[in-house]
Structure formats: C-alpha cells, structure tokens
Amino acid sequence: MKIQSQNINLGTRSSSLLSVRQQRKKDAITCTITSTNTTITELRPKSILKTNQSPS
C-alpha cells in the first residue's frame, strides 16, 4: 500500500511518497513505514488492533 502525501491547505502534493507494509505474524504485526529520508520498523502486539465497541 502506497500513500501519496498531500497538503490539504494548499491543495498541492509533496514529492515524498509514504510506503507502508504490514506483515502479519502469529502474535504480533510488523509495520514498516518508509518515507523519503526515514525508515521506521515497529513490532506491536495484535491486541492493539482490537477495538472495543459499546452497544448503542
């Protein structure tokens, strides 16, 4: 999944391209975020992806 960053205020697109790759593992998920100058890799437990929904 690639996301083109956009400045909403000016309505122009910047040249930086943000690439996000997710790899699913048994108990955790690895997210790799690649920007123009920076690459960030984080390993987080899958439990943070769960959301609690209250009855309406």
MOPAC internal coordinates of N, CA, C and O (Angstrom, degrees):
PM7 1SCF
backbone

  N    0.0000 0     0.00 0     0.00 0    0    0    0
  C    1.4507 1     0.00 0     0.00 0    1    0    0
  C    1.5210 1   108.66 1     0.00 0    2    1    0
  O    1.2310 1   120.73 1   -55.23 1    3    2    1
  N    1.3005 1   116.21 1   124.77 1    3    2    1
  C    1.4577 1   120.23 1   177.66 1    5    3    2
  C    1.5157 1   109.15 1  -117.69 1    6    5    3
  O    1.2310 1   121.59 1   -41.95 1    7    6    5
  N    1.3184 1   114.56 1   138.05 1    7    6    5
  C    1.4592 1   120.43 1  -177.50 1    9    7    6
  C    1.5256 1   108.56 1  -121.04 1   10    9    7
  O    1.2310 1   120.52 1   -57.53 1   11   10    9
  N    1.3140 1   116.61 1   122.47 1   11   10    9
  C    1.4616 1   120.20 1   176.03 1   13   11   10
  C    1.5198 1   108.10 1   -85.36 1   14   13   11
  O    1.2310 1   120.82 1   -60.45 1   15   14   13
  N    1.3224 1   116.04 1   119.55 1   15   14   13
  C    1.4606 1   118.90 1  -178.93 1   17   15   14
  C    1.5234 1   109.96 1   -70.57 1   18   17   15
  O    1.2310 1   121.00 1   -33.87 1   19   18   17
  N    1.2944 1   115.70 1   146.13 1   19   18   17
  C    1.4645 1   120.36 1  -176.32 1   21   19   18
  C    1.5156 1   109.90 1  -140.83 1   22   21   19
  O    1.2310 1   121.01 1   -44.15 1   23   22   21
  N    1.3179 1   115.67 1   135.85 1   23   22   21
  C    1.4554 1   120.95 1   175.57 1   25   23   22
  C    1.5185 1   107.60 1   -89.11 1   26   25   23
  O    1.2310 1   120.72 1   -72.25 1   27   26   25
  N    1.3268 1   116.22 1   107.75 1   27   26   25
  C    1.4630 1   120.51 1  -174.23 1   29   27   26
  C    1.5299 1   111.18 1   -68.66 1   30   29   27
  O    1.2310 1   120.15 1   146.10 1   31   30   29
  N    1.3247 1   117.33 1   -33.90 1   31   30   29
  C    1.4584 1   120.37 1  -176.90 1   33   31   30
  C    1.5236 1   112.18 1   -65.07 1   34   33   31
  O    1.2310 1   120.53 1   139.30 1   35   34   33
  N    1.3192 1   116.59 1   -40.70 1   35   34   33
  C    1.4608 1   120.31 1  -177.89 1   37   35   34
  C    1.5233 1   111.87 1   -95.98 1   38   37   35
  O    1.2310 1   120.60 1   163.10 1   39   38   37
  N    1.3296 1   116.45 1   -16.90 1   39   38   37
  C    1.4523 1   120.00 1   179.97 1   41   39   38
  C    1.5178 1   113.41 1    72.77 1   42   41   39
  O    1.2310 1   119.88 1  -161.17 1   43   42   41
  N    1.3305 1   117.84 1    18.83 1   43   42   41
  C    1.4578 1   120.87 1   179.14 1   45   43   42
  C    1.5176 1   109.41 1  -116.90 1   46   45   43
  O    1.2310 1   120.74 1   -30.04 1   47   46   45
  N    1.3115 1   116.19 1   149.96 1   47   46   45
  C    1.4563 1   120.55 1  -179.54 1   49   47   46
  C    1.5221 1   109.93 1   -92.54 1   50   49   47
  O    1.2310 1   121.33 1   -41.78 1   51   50   49
  N    1.3350 1   115.05 1   138.22 1   51   50   49
  C    1.4560 1   119.05 1   176.23 1   53   51   50
  C    1.5254 1   108.90 1   -83.38 1   54   53   51
  O    1.2310 1   120.68 1   -11.44 1   55   54   53
  N    1.3120 1   116.31 1   168.56 1   55   54   53
  C    1.4557 1   120.17 1  -175.72 1   57   55   54
  C    1.5240 1   112.54 1   -84.71 1   58   57   55
  O    1.2310 1   120.25 1   169.92 1   59   58   57
  N    1.3294 1   117.12 1   -10.08 1   59   58   57
  C    1.4614 1   119.24 1  -178.18 1   61   59   58
  C    1.5234 1   110.59 1   -78.19 1   62   61   59
  O    1.2310 1   120.98 1   -42.19 1   63   62   61
  N    1.3149 1   115.73 1   137.81 1   63   62   61
  C    1.4586 1   121.25 1  -179.61 1   65   63   62
  C    1.5218 1   108.63 1  -115.79 1   66   65   63
  O    1.2310 1   121.07 1   -52.99 1   67   66   65
  N    1.3059 1   115.55 1   127.01 1   67   66   65
  C    1.4583 1   120.42 1  -177.42 1   69   67   66
  C    1.5241 1   109.21 1  -101.41 1   70   69   67
  O    1.2310 1   121.14 1   -55.86 1   71   70   69
  N    1.3029 1   115.43 1   124.14 1   71   70   69
  C    1.4611 1   120.18 1  -179.39 1   73   71   70
  C    1.5236 1   109.17 1  -115.87 1   74   73   71
  O    1.2310 1   121.08 1   -53.36 1   75   74   73
  N    1.3097 1   115.55 1   126.64 1   75   74   73
  C    1.4566 1   120.48 1  -178.94 1   77   75   74
  C    1.5223 1   108.65 1  -120.31 1   78   77   75
  O    1.2310 1   120.98 1   -54.35 1   79   78   77
  N    1.3166 1   115.73 1   125.65 1   79   78   77
  C    1.4594 1   120.32 1   179.35 1   81   79   78
  C    1.5222 1   108.80 1  -124.57 1   82   81   79
  O    1.2310 1   120.75 1   -47.89 1   83   82   81
  N    1.3005 1   116.17 1   132.11 1   83   82   81
  C    1.4555 1   120.61 1  -179.58 1   85   83   82
  C    1.5219 1   109.67 1  -117.31 1   86   85   83
  O    1.2310 1   121.33 1   -47.60 1   87   86   85
  N    1.3141 1   115.06 1   132.40 1   87   86   85
  C    1.4551 1   120.63 1   176.43 1   89   87   86
  C    1.5228 1   107.75 1  -119.25 1   90   89   87
  O    1.2310 1   120.79 1   -56.72 1   91   90   89
  N    1.3218 1   116.10 1   123.28 1   91   90   89
  C    1.4616 1   120.23 1  -178.24 1   93   91   90
  C    1.5257 1   110.03 1   -87.91 1   94   93   91
  O    1.2310 1   121.50 1   -46.84 1   95   94   93
  N    1.3243 1   114.74 1   133.16 1   95   94   93
  C    1.4554 1   120.65 1   175.05 1   97   95   94
  C    1.5215 1   108.16 1  -122.41 1   98   97   95
  O    1.2310 1   121.08 1     0.43 1   99   98   97
  N    1.3178 1   115.54 1  -179.57 1   99   98   97
  C    1.4575 1   119.30 1  -173.06 1  101   99   98
  C    1.5258 1   112.13 1   -63.30 1  102  101   99
  O    1.2310 1   119.96 1   130.22 1  103  102  101
  N    1.3225 1   117.68 1   -49.78 1  103  102  101
  C    1.4600 1   120.80 1  -175.66 1  105  103  102
  C    1.5206 1   113.21 1  -116.17 1  106  105  103
  O    1.2310 1   120.51 1   174.39 1  107  106  105
  N    1.3111 1   116.62 1    -5.61 1  107  106  105
  C    1.4616 1   118.95 1  -175.78 1  109  107  106
  C    1.5188 1   109.65 1  -145.64 1  110  109  107
  O    1.2310 1   121.26 1   -14.99 1  111  110  109
  N    1.3169 1   115.20 1   165.01 1  111  110  109
  C    1.4599 1   120.69 1   178.73 1  113  111  110
  C    1.5276 1   108.48 1  -126.36 1  114  113  111
  O    1.2310 1   120.53 1   -43.50 1  115  114  113
  N    1.3226 1   116.60 1   136.50 1  115  114  113
  C    1.4556 1   121.35 1   179.98 1  117  115  114
  C    1.5212 1   109.05 1  -103.90 1  118  117  115
  O    1.2310 1   120.87 1   -55.25 1  119  118  117
  N    1.3241 1   115.94 1   124.75 1  119  118  117
  C    1.4616 1   121.09 1   177.93 1  121  119  118
  C    1.5193 1   108.71 1  -112.50 1  122  121  119
  O    1.2310 1   120.36 1   -56.25 1  123  122  121
  N    1.3139 1   116.93 1   123.75 1  123  122  121
  C    1.4558 1   121.44 1   176.42 1  125  123  122
  C    1.5194 1   108.62 1  -111.00 1  126  125  123
  O    1.2310 1   120.88 1   -60.16 1  127  126  125
  N    1.3336 1   115.92 1   119.84 1  127  126  125
  C    1.4567 1   121.17 1  -179.70 1  129  127  126
  C    1.5269 1   107.96 1  -111.90 1  130  129  127
  O    1.2310 1   120.67 1   -61.30 1  131  130  129
  N    1.3152 1   116.32 1   118.70 1  131  130  129
  C    1.4584 1   121.09 1  -178.34 1  133  131  130
  C    1.5237 1   109.47 1  -114.29 1  134  133  131
  O    1.2310 1   120.81 1   -58.65 1  135  134  133
  N    1.3265 1   116.05 1   121.35 1  135  134  133
  C    1.4507 1   121.21 1   176.02 1  137  135  134
  C    1.5208 1   107.74 1  -112.79 1  138  137  135
  O    1.2310 1   120.23 1    11.11 1  139  138  137
  N    1.3191 1   117.16 1  -168.89 1  139  138  137
  C    1.4599 1   120.61 1  -177.19 1  141  139  138
  C    1.5296 1   111.59 1   -62.65 1  142  141  139
  O    1.2310 1   120.44 1   134.81 1  143  142  141
  N    1.3369 1   116.76 1   -45.19 1  143  142  141
  C    1.4570 1   120.11 1  -174.91 1  145  143  142
  C    1.5267 1   113.60 1  -115.75 1  146  145  143
  O    1.2310 1   119.97 1   174.87 1  147  146  145
  N    1.3158 1   117.67 1    -5.13 1  147  146  145
  C    1.4568 1   120.15 1  -170.97 1  149  147  146
  C    1.5181 1   111.42 1  -134.77 1  150  149  147
  O    1.2310 1   121.06 1   -39.38 1  151  150  149
  N    1.3168 1   115.58 1   140.62 1  151  150  149
  C    1.4593 1   120.91 1   172.08 1  153  151  150
  C    1.5182 1   108.34 1  -124.74 1  154  153  151
  O    1.2310 1   120.75 1   -54.70 1  155  154  153
  N    1.3242 1   116.18 1   125.30 1  155  154  153
  C    1.4538 1   121.53 1  -178.23 1  157  155  154
  C    1.5224 1   108.48 1  -120.06 1  158  157  155
  O    1.2310 1   120.89 1   -52.35 1  159  158  157
  N    1.3214 1   115.90 1   127.65 1  159  158  157
  C    1.4623 1   120.24 1   175.83 1  161  159  158
  C    1.5154 1   108.43 1  -121.27 1  162  161  159
  O    1.2310 1   120.87 1   -55.21 1  163  162  161
  N    1.3166 1   115.95 1   124.79 1  163  162  161
  C    1.4543 1   120.60 1  -178.60 1  165  163  162
  C    1.5166 1   109.90 1  -126.21 1  166  165  163
  O    1.2310 1   120.96 1   -37.03 1  167  166  165
  N    1.3253 1   115.77 1   142.97 1  167  166  165
  C    1.4530 1   121.54 1   175.86 1  169  167  166
  C    1.5206 1   107.81 1  -114.85 1  170  169  167
  O    1.2310 1   120.68 1   -62.32 1  171  170  169
  N    1.3055 1   116.31 1   117.68 1  171  170  169
  C    1.4603 1   121.22 1  -176.25 1  173  171  170
  C    1.5239 1   109.58 1  -126.62 1  174  173  171
  O    1.2310 1   120.19 1   -33.19 1  175  174  173
  N    1.3197 1   117.23 1   146.81 1  175  174  173
  C    1.4688 1   119.66 1   175.59 1  177  175  174
  C    1.5166 1   110.99 1   -66.09 1  178  177  175
  O    1.2310 1   120.65 1   -31.03 1  179  178  177
  N    1.3262 1   116.36 1   148.97 1  179  178  177
  C    1.4551 1   120.60 1  -178.94 1  181  179  178
  C    1.5196 1   112.12 1   -65.30 1  182  181  179
  O    1.2310 1   120.12 1   159.81 1  183  182  181
  N    1.3141 1   117.37 1   -20.19 1  183  182  181
  C    1.4654 1   120.23 1  -176.62 1  185  183  182
  C    1.5218 1   112.28 1   -61.34 1  186  185  183
  O    1.2310 1   119.69 1   155.19 1  187  186  185
  N    1.3444 1   118.20 1   -24.81 1  187  186  185
  C    1.4647 1   119.63 1   180.00 1  189  187  186
  C    1.5184 1   111.38 1   -72.74 1  190  189  187
  O    1.2310 1   120.49 1   164.12 1  191  190  189
  N    1.3447 1   116.68 1   -15.88 1  191  190  189
  C    1.4548 1   119.71 1  -179.67 1  193  191  190
  C    1.5218 1   112.14 1   -82.83 1  194  193  191
  O    1.2310 1   120.93 1   166.42 1  195  194  193
  N    1.3396 1   115.83 1   -13.58 1  195  194  193
  C    1.4595 1   119.55 1  -178.77 1  197  195  194
  C    1.5185 1   109.97 1   -81.09 1  198  197  195
  O    1.2310 1   120.75 1   -41.22 1  199  198  197
  N    1.3120 1   116.17 1   138.78 1  199  198  197
  C    1.4616 1   120.78 1   178.46 1  201  199  198
  C    1.5156 1   109.46 1  -116.24 1  202  201  199
  O    1.2310 1   121.20 1   -36.56 1  203  202  201
  N    1.3127 1   115.31 1   143.44 1  203  202  201
  C    1.4552 1   120.18 1   177.43 1  205  203  202
  C    1.5154 1   108.82 1   -94.05 1  206  205  203
  O    1.2310 1   120.84 1   -55.85 1  207  206  205
  N    1.3117 1   115.99 1   124.15 1  207  206  205
  C    1.4561 1   120.28 1  -179.83 1  209  207  206
  C    1.5186 1   109.02 1  -108.09 1  210  209  207
  O    1.2310 1   121.26 1   -54.13 1  211  210  209
  N    1.3215 1   115.19 1   125.87 1  211  210  209
  C    1.4562 1   119.37 1   178.05 1  213  211  210
  C    1.5230 1   109.21 1   -88.00 1  214  213  211
  O    1.2310 1   120.07 1   -35.40 1  215  214  213
  N    1.3263 1   117.47 1   144.60 1  215  214  213
  C    1.4721 1   119.49 1   178.62 1  217  215  214
  C    1.5200 1   111.13 1   -65.14 1  218  217  215
  O    1.2310 1   120.49 1   -38.65 1  219  218  217
  N    1.3155 1   116.67 1   141.35 1  219  218  217
  C    1.4619 1   120.18 1  -177.43 1  221  219  218
  C    1.5154 1   112.05 1   -86.76 1  222  221  219
  O    1.2310 1   120.10 1   180.00 1  223  222  221

